């Protein structure tokens, strides 16, 4: 299966070729894949901050402990979750459904109330964690889409989230960072590309009933 071959090919790239950049079609494909990820109710309580500006990357670098991927990668895709979902988030989604499918908002009243009820039953931190888990599904979709296009990528959590939020102005937008994906093309100097992938056997990985 070609998909599995691509996943076998990919690895968490540590060093990127700074001279090589992703083109607009590749980037659009990555973003579309992330946007098509399944989420609870389809609500999408998260966002992606895309960074290509070298000056912004330089500002982010110290907050990521100067890991080379941050400044060498073509693109940074920074996933952030809503800090506190509200009724307004649901109402905007209901409007989006009505407009996309050409149906009256009134026909979605029960769905509207179900979502609002779910959110109200969660404490703010629970809402954030709920949103975060959904964001990670989207991150996985982006990684898979990168592999299918022979784009190298590295998922990363090793950074100061608060500093990233401040540099990118995410708090004001109602989001807080979770993780990022550095994407581009591997450097010939990255020794990790030559290592064999180490995973559990399926007998260890799968619990059968």
TITORVEX-298258 format. One record per residue: residue in one letter; x, y, z of N, C-alpha, C, O in turn. Coordinates in steps of 0.05 Angstrom, whole numbers, padded with zeros to 5 digits, always signed. Layout:
REM TITORVEX-298258
aXYZXYZXYZXYZ
...
***
This chain:
REM TITORVEX-298258
x+00017-00024+00000+00000+00000+00000+00018+00025+00000+00034+00028+00018
x+00014+00042-00020+00031+00065-00023+00031+00084+00001+00051+00095+00009
x+00007+00086+00013+00005+00104+00037+00024+00094+00059+00037+00111+00072
x+00025+00068+00064+00042+00058+00085+00072+00062+00078+00088+00067+00095
x+00078+00060+00052+00106+00066+00043+00114+00094+00049+00136+00100+00057
x+00095+00113+00045+00101+00141+00051+00105+00145+00081+00122+00161+00089
x+00088+00132+00097+00091+00134+00126+00117+00122+00136+00129+00131+00155
x+00126+00101+00122+00152+00089+00129+00174+00108+00122+00195+00109+00135
x+00170+00123+00100+00191+00141+00090+00194+00165+00109+00217+00175+00114
x+00172+00175+00120+00174+00199+00136+00187+00194+00163+00188+00172+00173
x+00198+00215+00174+00210+00214+00201+00209+00243+00213+00204+00262+00198
x+00213+00245+00238+00213+00271+00251+00239+00286+00244+00259+00282+00257
x+00237+00301+00223+00261+00314+00212+00273+00334+00232+00259+00352+00243
x+00299+00331+00236+00313+00349+00255+00327+00372+00242+00329+00394+00254
x+00336+00369+00218+00350+00391+00204+00337+00393+00176+00334+00374+00161
x+00331+00418+00169+00318+00424+00143+00338+00439+00125+00356+00452+00134
x+00333+00436+00099+00348+00451+00079+00334+00478+00076+00313+00481+00064
x+00347+00499+00088+00334+00525+00089+00330+00538+00061+00313+00555+00058
x+00345+00528+00041+00343+00540+00015+00319+00530-00001+00312+00542-00021
x+00306+00509+00008+00284+00497-00007+00257+00505+00007+00254+00501+00031
x+00239+00515-00009+00213+00524+00002+00190+00508-00010+00191+00498-00033
x+00169+00505+00005+00144+00493-00005+00130+00512-00024+00132+00536-00020
x+00117+00502-00044+00102+00519-00062+00074+00523-00052+00065+00509-00034
x+00059+00541-00064+00032+00548-00055+00013+00525-00057-00005+00521-00040
x+00016+00508-00077-00002+00485-00080+00003+00465-00058-00016+00454-00046
x+00028+00459-00052+00035+00441-00030+00023+00451-00003+00011+00436+00012
x+00027+00477+00002+00017+00488+00027-00013+00487+00028-00024+00480+00049
x-00026+00493+00006-00056+00491+00006-00065+00463+00011-00085+00459+00025
x-00051+00443+00000-00059+00415+00004-00056+00408+00034-00073+00394+00045
x-00035+00417+00047-00031+00412+00075-00053+00424+00092-00064+00411+00110
x-00059+00449+00086-00080+00463+00101-00107+00451+00097-00124+00449+00115
x-00113+00443+00072-00139+00431+00065-00141+00404+00080-00163+00398+00091
x-00120+00389+00081-00121+00363+00095-00126+00367+00125-00142+00353+00137
x-00112+00387+00137-00117+00393+00165-00145+00403+00170-00157+00396+00191
x-00155+00418+00151-00182+00429+00154-00204+00408+00151-00226+00411+00161
x-00198+00386+00137-00217+00364+00133-00217+00344+00156-00232+00324+00155
x-00200+00348+00176-00199+00329+00198-00226+00328+00213-00240+00348+00215
x-00233+00304+00222-00258+00302+00237-00256+00315+00264-00235+00314+00277
x-00277+00328+00273-00278+00340+00300-00306+00335+00312-00325+00330+00298
x-00308+00338+00338-00333+00333+00352-00354+00353+00342-00350+00378+00342
x-00376+00343+00332-00398+00359+00320-00390+00373+00295-00406+00386+00282
x-00364+00372+00287-00354+00388+00265-00348+00417+00273-00345+00434+00256
x-00345+00421+00299-00343+00449+00310-00316+00462+00305-00314+00486+00304
x-00295+00446+00302-00268+00456+00297-00259+00478+00317-00255+00501+00310
x-00256+00470+00343-00249+00490+00363-00219+00495+00365-00208+00496+00387
x-00206+00499+00343-00177+00504+00342-00170+00519+00317-00187+00523+00299
x-00145+00527+00315-00136+00542+00291-00107+00536+00286-00093+00524+00303
x-00098+00543+00262-00070+00540+00255-00058+00567+00249-00068+00582+00232
x-00036+00574+00262-00020+00598+00256+00002+00589+00237+00019+00572+00245
x+00003+00599+00213+00024+00592+00194+00045+00613+00193+00039+00637+00188
x+00070+00605+00197+00092+00624+00198+00112+00618+00176+00123+00596+00174
x+00117+00638+00159+00137+00636+00138+00158+00658+00139+00180+00656+00128
x+00151+00679+00154+00169+00703+00156+00193+00696+00173+00191+00687+00196
x+00217+00699+00162+00242+00692+00176+00245+00708+00202+00256+00699+00222
x+00235+00733+00202+00238+00750+00226+00221+00739+00248+00229+00740+00272
x+00197+00729+00242+00180+00718+00262+00192+00692+00272+00191+00686+00296
x+00203+00676+00254+00216+00651+00262+00239+00657+00282+00243+00642+00302
x+00254+00678+00277+00276+00685+00295+00266+00693+00322+00278+00687+00342
x+00243+00706+00323+00231+00714+00349+00222+00689+00364+00224+00687+00388
x+00211+00669+00349+00201+00645+00362+00224+00626+00371+00220+00611+00389
x+00246+00628+00358+00268+00609+00363+00276+00606+00392+00278+00584+00402
x+00282+00628+00406+00290+00625+00434+00268+00612+00451+00274+00597+00470
x+00242+00617+00444+00220+00605+00459+00218+00575+00453+00204+00560+00467
x+00232+00566+00432+00233+00538+00425+00260+00526+00431+00269+00506+00419
x+00275+00539+00449+00301+00530+00458+00321+00527+00435+00338+00510+00435
x+00317+00545+00415+00336+00547+00393+00338+00521+00377+00359+00515+00365
x+00317+00506+00376+00317+00481+00360+00318+00490+00330+00303+00508+00322
x+00336+00478+00314+00341+00488+00287+00317+00486+00268+00315+00501+00249
x+00298+00468+00274+00275+00465+00256+00260+00491+00253+00249+00497+00232
x+00259+00507+00275+00242+00531+00275+00252+00551+00255+00235+00564+00241
x+00277+00555+00252+00288+00574+00233+00295+00563+00206+00297+00577+00186
x+00299+00536+00204+00307+00524+00179+00284+00515+00162+00286+00515+00137
x+00262+00507+00174+00239+00496+00159+00227+00518+00141+00228+00541+00147
x+00215+00509+00119+00202+00527+00101+00178+00540+00115+00174+00564+00113
x+00162+00524+00128+00137+00533+00141+00135+00522+00169+00143+00499+00175
x+00123+00537+00187+00115+00528+00213+00085+00529+00215+00072+00549+00209
x+00073+00507+00222+00044+00505+00226+00039+00502+00256+00044+00480+00267
x+00029+00522+00269+00027+00522+00298-00003+00519+00305-00020+00535+00299
x-00008+00496+00318-00036+00489+00325-00043+00501+00352-00028+00499+00372
x-00066+00515+00354-00075+00526+00379-00104+00520+00383-00120+00517+00364
x-00112+00517+00408-00140+00510+00415-00154+00534+00427-00141+00552+00439
x-00180+00535+00424-00196+00556+00437-00193+00554+00467-00195+00532+00479
x-00188+00577+00480-00184+00577+00508-00210+00574+00524-00210+00564+00546
x-00232+00582+00512-00258+00578+00526-00280+00580+00505-00288+00602+00497
x-00291+00558+00497-00313+00557+00478-00338+00571+00490-00343+00568+00514
x-00353+00585+00474-00377+00598+00483-00400+00592+00464-00397+00579+00443
x-00424+00601+00472-00447+00598+00454-00442+00611+00427-00453+00601+00407
x-00427+00632+00427-00422+00646+00401-00407+00628+00382-00413+00630+00358
x-00389+00611+00391-00375+00593+00374-00395+00574+00361-00393+00568+00337
x-00414+00564+00376-00435+00546+00366-00452+00561+00345-00458+00550+00324
x-00460+00586+00352-00478+00601+00334-00464+00607+00307-00477+00606+00286
x-00438+00612+00308-00424+00617+00283-00423+00591+00266-00425+00592+00242
x-00420+00568+00280-00420+00543+00266-00447+00537+00254-00449+00527+00231
x-00468+00542+00269-00495+00538+00258-00500+00555+00233-00511+00546+00214
x-00490+00580+00234-00493+00598+00211-00477+00586+00187-00487+00588+00164
x-00454+00575+00193-00438+00563+00171-00452+00539+00159-00452+00537+00134
x-00464+00523+00175-00479+00500+00164-00502+00509+00147-00506+00499+00125
x-00517+00528+00158-00541+00538+00143-00533+00550+00116-00546+00544+00096
x-00512+00565+00116-00503+00578+00091-00492+00557+00071-00497+00559+00047
x-00476+00538+00081-00464+00518+00064-00484+00499+00051-00482+00492+00028
x-00504+00491+00067-00523+00471+00058-00549+00484+00049-00567+00469+00039
x-00552+00510+00051-00576+00523+00041-00601+00516+00056-00622+00511+00044
x-00598+00514+00082-00621+00507+00099-00626+00528+00120-00608+00543+00127
x-00651+00531+00130-00656+00551+00150-00643+00545+00177-00642+00521+00184
x-00634+00565+00191-00621+00560+00217-00641+00548+00237-00633+00533+00254
x-00666+00554+00233-00686+00544+00252-00687+00513+00252-00694+00501+00272
x-00681+00501+00229-00681+00472+00227-00659+00459+00243-00659+00435+00247
x-00640+00475+00252-00616+00465+00267-00619+00471+00296-00599+00469+00311
x-00642+00479+00305-00646+00488+00333-00638+00466+00353-00625+00471+00373
x-00646+00441+00348-00640+00419+00367-00610+00414+00368-00598+00410+00389
x-00597+00415+00344-00568+00411+00343-00554+00433+00358-00534+00428+00372
x-00564+00457+00354-00553+00481+00368-00553+00477+00398-00533+00481+00412
x-00576+00469+00408-00579+00465+00437-00563+00442+00448-00553+00443+00470
x-00560+00421+00432-00543+00398+00440-00515+00407+00444-00502+00400+00464
x-00504+00421+00425-00476+00430+00427-00472+00449+00451-00453+00447+00466
x-00490+00468+00454-00488+00487+00476-00490+00473+00503-00476+00480+00522
x-00507+00453+00504-00510+00437+00529-00484+00423+00535-00475+00422+00559
x-00472+00411+00515-00446+00397+00519-00425+00415+00530-00411+00409+00549
x-00423+00439+00518-00403+00458+00526-00408+00469+00554-00389+00471+00570
x-00433+00474+00561-00439+00485+00587-00434+00464+00609-00430+00472+00633
x-00434+00439+00603-00429+00418+00623-00399+00414+00628-00392+00398+00645
x-00383+00428+00614-00354+00426+00617-00342+00450+00631-00351+00473+00625
x-00324+00447+00649-00309+00469+00660-00290+00481+00639-00283+00467+00620
x-00282+00506+00642-00264+00518+00622-00240+00502+00615-00233+00499+00591
x-00226+00490+00635-00203+00474+00629-00211+00448+00613-00196+00439+00596
x-00234+00437+00619-00243+00414+00605-00249+00421+00576-00244+00405+00557
x-00260+00445+00572-00266+00454+00545-00240+00456+00529-00239+00449+00505
x-00220+00467+00542-00194+00471+00528-00182+00444+00521-00173+00440+00498
x-00183+00425+00539-00172+00399+00534-00187+00384+00512-00176+00370+00496
x-00214+00388+00512-00231+00376+00491-00223+00387+00464-00220+00372+00445
x-00219+00413+00463-00210+00426+00438-00182+00417+00430-00177+00412+00406
x-00165+00414+00449-00137+00406+00444-00136+00378+00431-00121+00374+00412
x-00151+00359+00442-00151+00332+00431-00159+00331+00402-00149+00316+00386
x-00178+00348+00396-00187+00350+00368-00166+00362+00350-00163+00354+00327
x-00152+00381+00360-00131+00394+00344-00109+00374+00337-00097+00376+00315
x-00104+00355+00355-00083+00336+00349-00091+00317+00327-00073+00306+00313
x-00116+00312+00323-00125+00296+00301-00118+00311+00275-00108+00299+00256
x-00124+00337+00274-00117+00353+00251-00087+00354+00246-00079+00353+00223
x-00072+00355+00267-00043+00355+00264-00034+00329+00251-00016+00329+00233
x-00045+00306+00259-00039+00281+00246-00046+00280+00217-00031+00269+00201
x-00068+00292+00210-00077+00293+00182-00056+00309+00165-00050+00301+00143
x-00047+00331+00177-00027+00347+00163-00001+00332+00159+00011+00333+00137
x+00007+00317+00179+00032+00301+00176+00029+00280+00154+00047+00275+00139
x+00006+00267+00153+00001+00247+00132+00001+00259+00104+00012+00249+00085
x-00012+00283+00102-00013+00297+00077+00015+00305+00068+00021+00305+00044
x+00032+00312+00087+00059+00320+00080+00074+00295+00069+00088+00298+00049
x+00072+00273+00082+00085+00248+00073+00076+00241+00045+00093+00232+00028
x+00051+00243+00040+00040+00236+00013+00051+00254-00009+00051+00247-00032
x+00060+00278-00001+00072+00297-00021+00102+00297-00020+00115+00314-00033
x+00114+00278-00006+00143+00277-00002+00154+00303+00011+00175+00312+00004
x+00138+00313+00029+00147+00336+00045+00156+00327+00072+00142+00311+00085
x+00178+00336+00081+00188+00329+00107+00175+00346+00129+00169+00369+00124
x+00172+00334+00152+00158+00348+00173+00167+00338+00201+00177+00315+00203
x+00164+00355+00220+00171+00347+00248+00150+00359+00267+00148+00383+00270
x+00135+00341+00280+00116+00351+00301+00132+00359+00326+00150+00344+00333
x+00125+00381+00338+00141+00391+00361+00123+00402+00383+00104+00417+00378
x+00129+00394+00408+00117+00406+00431+00137+00420+00449+00130+00433+00468
x+00162+00418+00442+00184+00429+00458+00188+00459+00455+00207+00468+00443
x+00169+00474+00466+00172+00503+00465+00155+00515+00488+00139+00501+00500
x+00160+00540+00493+00145+00554+00514+00119+00565+00503+00119+00584+00487
x+00097+00552+00510+00071+00559+00499+00064+00588+00504+00053+00602+00486
x+00068+00597+00528+00061+00625+00535+00076+00645+00519+00064+00665+00510
x+00101+00640+00514+00117+00658+00498+00108+00658+00469+00107+00679+00456
x+00101+00634+00458+00091+00633+00431+00064+00648+00429+00060+00663+00410
x+00047+00645+00449+00022+00659+00450+00026+00690+00449+00013+00704+00434
x+00046+00699+00464+00052+00727+00465+00063+00738+00439+00054+00758+00429
x+00082+00723+00428+00094+00732+00403+00074+00733+00380+00075+00751+00363
x+00057+00713+00379+00037+00711+00357+00011+00725+00363-00007+00726+00346
x+00008+00736+00387-00017+00750+00395-00041+00732+00395-00063+00741+00388
x-00038+00707+00404-00060+00688+00403-00079+00691+00425-00103+00685+00422
x-00070+00699+00449-00088+00702+00472-00111+00721+00465-00134+00717+00471
x-00104+00743+00452-00124+00763+00444-00145+00752+00425-00168+00761+00424
x-00137+00732+00410-00155+00719+00391-00171+00696+00404-00187+00684+00391
x-00165+00690+00429-00180+00669+00443-00168+00641+00439-00182+00621+00442
x-00142+00640+00433-00129+00614+00428-00104+00612+00445-00092+00631+00454
x-00095+00587+00449-00069+00582+00462-00056+00559+00448-00068+00539+00440
x-00029+00561+00444-00015+00541+00428-00013+00514+00442-00013+00512+00467
x-00011+00494+00425-00009+00466+00434+00016+00453+00424+00032+00442+00439
x+00019+00453+00398+00041+00440+00385+00045+00452+00357+00028+00468+00348
x+00067+00446+00344+00071+00456+00317+00083+00434+00300+00094+00415+00309
x+00081+00439+00274+00094+00422+00254+00113+00440+00237+00104+00459+00224
x+00138+00433+00238+00158+00446+00220+00158+00430+00194+00160+00405+00195
x+00155+00443+00171+00153+00428+00146+00171+00441+00125+00176+00465+00124
x+00182+00424+00108+00200+00433+00086+00214+00409+00074+00201+00389+00068
x+00240+00411+00071+00256+00389+00059+00280+00383+00077+00294+00401+00085
x+00284+00358+00081+00306+00349+00099+00334+00358+00088+00338+00360+00064
x+00351+00365+00106+00378+00372+00099+00394+00346+00096+00389+00326+00110
x+00414+00346+00078+00431+00323+00074+00448+00318+00099+00458+00296+00103
x+00449+00338+00117+00465+00336+00141+00449+00322+00164+00461+00316+00185
x+00424+00318+00160+00407+00306+00181+00412+00276+00182+00402+00261+00165
x+00427+00267+00202+00434+00239+00204+00410+00221+00211+00410+00197+00206
x+00389+00233+00221+00365+00217+00229+00351+00204+00206+00336+00185+00209
x+00355+00215+00182+00341+00204+00159+00352+00176+00152+00339+00161+00137
x+00375+00169+00162+00387+00143+00156+00380+00122+00177+00387+00098+00174
x+00367+00130+00198+00360+00110+00219+00336+00094+00212+00317+00104+00200
x+00336+00069+00219+00313+00052+00215+00291+00060+00235+00296+00067+00258
x+00266+00059+00225+00244+00066+00243+00239+00044+00263+00239+00020+00256
x+00236+00052+00288+00232+00033+00310+00203+00035+00320+00195+00056+00330
x+00188+00013+00318+00161+00012+00327+00156-00015+00340+00170-00034+00334
x+00135-00017+00356+00126-00042+00367+00117-00060+00344+00109-00050+00323
x+00118-00086+00348+00105-00104+00329+00075-00102+00333+00066-00093+00354
x+00060-00110+00313+00031-00108+00315+00020-00126+00338+00000-00120+00350
x+00034-00148+00344+00026-00165+00366+00028-00150+00392+00012-00155+00410
x+00048-00133+00395+00051-00117+00419+00032-00093+00420+00022-00085+00441
x+00027-00082+00396+00013-00057+00393-00018-00061+00396-00031-00043+00406
x-00028-00083+00386-00056-00088+00385-00065-00107+00407-00053-00129+00411
x-00086-00099+00422-00097-00117+00442-00123-00129+00430-00142-00115+00425
x-00122-00154+00426-00145-00168+00413-00164-00179+00434-00157-00187+00456
x-00190-00178+00427-00211-00188+00444-00229-00207+00428-00248-00218+00438
***
